[in-house]
Each structure stands twice: as structure tokens, then as C-alpha cells.
Amino acid sequence: MSDTATLAGLDPATLADVLRVAGSPGFDRIQDQIRRTGGCSDPIHLQGATVTRDRATGQVLYSYATDSEPGGKLRIACGNRRASRCPSCAWTYAGDTYHLIRAGLVGDPAKGTPTTLREHPRVFATLTAPSFGPVHNRPDHRPCRCGARHAEDAPELGTPLDAATYDYAGAVLWNNHASELWRFFTIYLRREIAARAGLTQKAAREQSKVSFGKVAEYQKRGAIHFHAVIRFDGPDGPDSPPPPWASVALLTDAVHAAASRARVDLKASGDHRARVLAWGDRVDVREIKAFGDGSEITEQAVASYVAKYATKAAETTGTVDRRIGNKEALVLLGVPDHPRRLIEACLDLHAAYPERKLRDWAHMLGFRGHFSTKSRRYSTTLGALRQVRADYRAAQHRAALGLPDPDEIPEETTLILAHWTYAGHGHTPGESWLAANIRRDIEQSREIAREERTTDLPTAEGAW
């Protein structure tokens, strides 16, 4: 046990289970499994076996079965991206997102992007929702409309000055259609680029490509907004230079124009009026600098910022991170007034717009899109990054067992037989305490390593 000092603060049931786990014959293996998952909060349990045989002789080169494991099961990480569900797996997801975004900014041949794309025009764009009513805020640290100067962590920030007149229906319907509004934005962006280049859309597509990587973030008021890296490429994508007319100024102007044109028309339904959903007037577009030069909008800052919000969702506004079936549950869960009203608006609007599935996404304040997306040619994929990590771990395992590398063995000479079944998920209370301590130790080790790396380098090489 790594932190016996905290045992005194445990409830009797958890303490009893901690002692049971610590005294079990398979404790060392339980601890090893939890450590291999990074201290995952809700691991998946598997049962099964795998056998590798020599096809010619039938000799067993390697075999493994969960029968020998504690409880007859193997734990693997849940892979959940949400920090509120599993901090360990969310950290891994954020790291993958960081490397995905960074590879599309600085280039990484190992990840399929050339280093020359660092010279391509890139901007960091933020597209926000319109106003649904005045809220408490900190306008350039001046007094709020209510007359008070709010602290940075004031609970009233983002809440309406007058909840009775706030357009809660408009807010959740906007969130619900935000992904479609983004799709229209990307369509108009390509049109606006062609118009400013003095070309037809076909000619513009033949001369250049536009790639992007974006992340969704909740504002304190509960409205979604998008942060996007938008990059000009040549006709062959990141492997070719953009044409001479493709500049940061042209891209910036086109982003503003496309944001002002994008619209989603929502028809009237029942007692609810027709609406035109559009972006807010606060569209921010900044050039991404290749090096520091005193600018905050650097490649490092952008990749870190996007990765930070890839693991967060509506729970940052005070709501919960699971589906809510009815309004009564909101009271039992103690959801604050403003997010509670947004959730209630979703539940009330569901009957009028059943195809929008507002009831299913009420806990997300109506938003039903992906939090992190990218265009096909922007950079590598999350799947490719995960495969690299899996291959690395497999190589470590083979080396520990003294097995040859698969590349050195003709595929036709070996036969792998495997069978796996799902056997549940999660931890017992005592295992949860152990996982939390292991996760904390891993985080402390990472922090120490990061501080040492920062000390040795002029600037930190990476957030993960």
C-alpha cells in the first residue's frame, strides 16, 4: 500500500475491503494489473486465453489464460475520454489529441505529416454561440452589468441576470444543431476562399486543400463553442506547398465571411416558433506562429489548449456526465439552477423535435456531436496513435518472454488461437482506493519528469 496514512479516513466498508484485497493471495498481481491500466477508474474485465503454436511442429511458443489471474479475469483500461469518468484514460486521450494536433502544425514524418507544413498558413479560429440573454461575466475585468466585480471562480458567472427572460429553448436548440452549423461553415469557407482568390470553386480545390482539427468546449453559460486549427495545403494535401495566393490574411477573411453566412433553418413545431440558428458575432481568428516570438498563439500553446478541452464536457457547467431520465432526478442530483433549467428545456422540447433526441442528450445540454474531430488529411488518427502504443507494449512483452519479433517469423509458420469474453467492469471499494493511489503516484512521477525536462530544455517540448 502506497498511502496507509489515508486509511484512517476511509469508511468501515471500504477499509474492510482494502484489508481484504491487501491480504489476498493474488494482491501483487492485482496491484500489477491496476498499475498496467494506469490506475483506470473503471477497467474492463476479460476472461479467455491465447496460444501461439508453431504450425509445423505444433510446439506451443506462448500461452496465456486468465484462469491463473486473481478472480480469473484480466483488467484492461476503459479508454473513456472524460476526465470526470476516468482521469487516467482521459490523460491518455488528451496526450493522443495533443500529438494529433501538434503533428498537423509542426509536421512529423512518423505520423504521416512532413515538417514542411510548418511553413503553411495556419490560423486558430474560435466560433461561439450567439446571445440568449445577458449573463454575469467579467468583461475585461470591468464590473459586470449587475454592478459587481466577479472573482474568477464566482459561482454566478455564466448564469442569467434574469432567468425568467433567458432563452433556454434557443440555447439548447443551438447546442443541438451546432455540429450542423459547423458543417455549413466548412462548406462556405471553401466558397469564400475561392471567391477571394478570384477562382471557381473547382479551380480552387484543384490548387489548394483546407484541413482542420477542432475541439468543442462549453462556456460557463452552457453554450458550445468550437476552437479549430485551420490550415492551407497544396493540391496534394500536406505534402505539397499551398499556392502563392493562399495567405493567412485571405484565410482569416474567409473564416469571418463563412461564419457570417452559415445558417441552420429550424422549422416551427407545435408551440415552438421557427428559428434561424447562426454563429455569434464574436469570431476570433489568429495566426499560429511557428516559434515563440512573444506570441501566445504558438504551435505548442494551440496543441495544449485543444488537448485540454478534449477530455471535458457539460459537467464543467455543473451538470452530470450521465443521462437523466426525468426532472425529478435533477433535484436528487443537486444540479445547480442554470444547468437544471437547460436540461429541463431539453426534456420539454423532446416531444416537439423527437428526431433531435433532446431527451437522450439533455445531460449534454442538447449537444450531440463529437468533441474532437479533424479533416482526413489534417494529420494522423487517434487509432494510429493507439496502435503504435499497443505495438510498443507488445514488443516489451515479447522481449520479457524471450519471444522473437513477429517481423522475423514468417506468418505461415505460426498459428495464434485466442478467445476472449466480457466479464464485467469496475473495482471493488478497496480496489478503487488502490487504483486512486496508484494513479496519484503515476501523476506525481509524470510531474517530476516534466519539471526535469523543462529545466533541461529552453522550452517544454510537450505537455504529455
Summary of the structure (lengths in Angstrom):
residues: 464
radius of gyration: 25.9
end to end distance: 27.1
largest distance: 83.9
contacts: 1406
relative contact order: 0.18
helix: 45%
strand: 17%
